[in-house]
């Protein structure tokens, strides 16, 4: 595909987010009328600090404690290593006292002159102190600079946005953003545009993060590895992420010349080989620097982990079994143009369902071992506690106190491996609930939720934080492994990286160079398998994987209802919303007749608390069961079970109708206008108080979250229907001709292997005999969103400079029987659901 090596082009008109005639606008403001915030030079950094929205005092204290923490860790470690006499502390050496025979803690401290001499004689300690001192001075200078910037942000909030620091926590981000858009007309904080849009602000805040999300989506970053014994493994730590950003964005010799502009030489394709060699050399030197600093960084990681987690484990031993979303999971699941607090809010809502899903895979063997170990450890612990109660002198016996502590931790850990015998899990339904919140899921997970392969891949996104040392061990090993990843893995992708930044960088008026994927333009980066057939002109190389463009577009449009997208995107959003309301609304309206007057009738309560029995039996216009409606209603039914609103929010009479309102419903329009404008939610009525405003904001936030969840479920259901549509077509022709029966059987046999996501490539235990081990599938072609037919192509991946397209036989989903809600099943059916894994 030679046309990808064209010269860098300015952003086309279809991408333009500016009013007509503003493409080359430079606003001139008379010198006397300029405000303090006229023409802010680095708007990226300015908007990033505004988006923190924690208040000046919080940010100030956070910076101070970071400086103090660094000094404490270094000083305390040096003191423990050089100034403590451990023979006295462990009673291996006696101390002669004239006044008392009791040994005190100061007796174990060495004299100051002895301590100083030991520090001076140690070369390693001196080296560590010098490195730490230089780093601390750098942080001090940065602290002084940040405090000046935070004070400027504080003044901007108070004087420009008219928000006091005490009321700041009660404002939503949409309210702050709305006021920023309004003051642009008065203060001209950006002189290149008369008006700012929501997308302009998001682009400046998330400029570099959108690039990182796109590179993870296109499998460009070397974060997935196949190890001999562990199989497919993801390694993506904070240290590795820091080095990626250092190389690409802001380090010396990076690809960007400033916060908002890519260097001109990287915008031209003529010298791509020379630039790739230069980038490869730079990655090599940074990898060598990481290798040289590895001992210091490793010591710091060990000490920081010890000081951070030891007290937590002692106070809450159950936290050993806690899970967290991995760093790779946060990038894989992140939408384009999604702020940090929006992402964490969405993932937090899926945390409960994700924990339940992972708990479905408790090993019976491990459960038996854990029960018996807990019994033995608990018996010994009970005896020691009883003896301590009888006579407290038992604690003076050597190692009794430590034995009690270790036995208590052992019992707590064993209990985390013993499932609740009264709890019944349904993996398929839990995975649907997870999908409703996280919005992204590889195709081959659906219908295979009960398989350990699916569980292992999901564990790469939702990993143990401590009990299996996945999170801690990765961070501790990061200083050792990161240099080798940079030197031996990232360098080989230098040419692909150069091509990526040239081909997927666009110049947005008033914003600068941004990632083209962040424009969320279905015409340029849509995927035909994700309801963009007929609307996208993107080649396989240009398509975002896993429906990232389409889902990001819907998320941003729902989160920012006042945003005016381009014409193609507007048509896509309108058509999708129309389909969702046409397919999903009957499922929700059927719940209204089953509610009594004493039950809540608010919008969210009716959506999340309605009975799912009739929703899953909704018939289509032809009298047949509509599978898309069933899938959406089942997801909504499962969503109700784990929604916090269904158990805590009890509003009455907020909306007169029990059905999900259309976007043009007056109540929704008024609510969205309040959420998206600069109007304070707390002043919605003259009698409103602060907590009522917070409650209103919570309702609107829950409505937007639920609306996005339903759209995500619908899009995945349509994607699944399209993927297996050709299988149904072959089966239909097979009934008419006996001669074609063999080909139908071959196609059905080929369809047993589910399509694999590019971000989750095929593993060894799932690869077919005809599948090439070194290739990843990309799906293109055309699809009909009504009939569900889809013609797919599988293309092996080539370097980012181009793609080699080969027509190969496509693989489709095997039809998976749909499930009803677990809430409507009798107890004995629940047991079978657990035994047969909801198949």
Beta strands, then each sheet from edge to edge (+ up, - down):
strand 1: 224-227
strand 2: 231-234
strand 3: 256-258
strand 4: 261-262
strand 5: 323-325
strand 6: 462-464
strand 7: 505-508
strand 8: 512-515
sheet 1: 1+ 2-
sheet 2: 3+ 4-
sheet 3: 5+ 6-
sheet 4: 7+ 8-
end
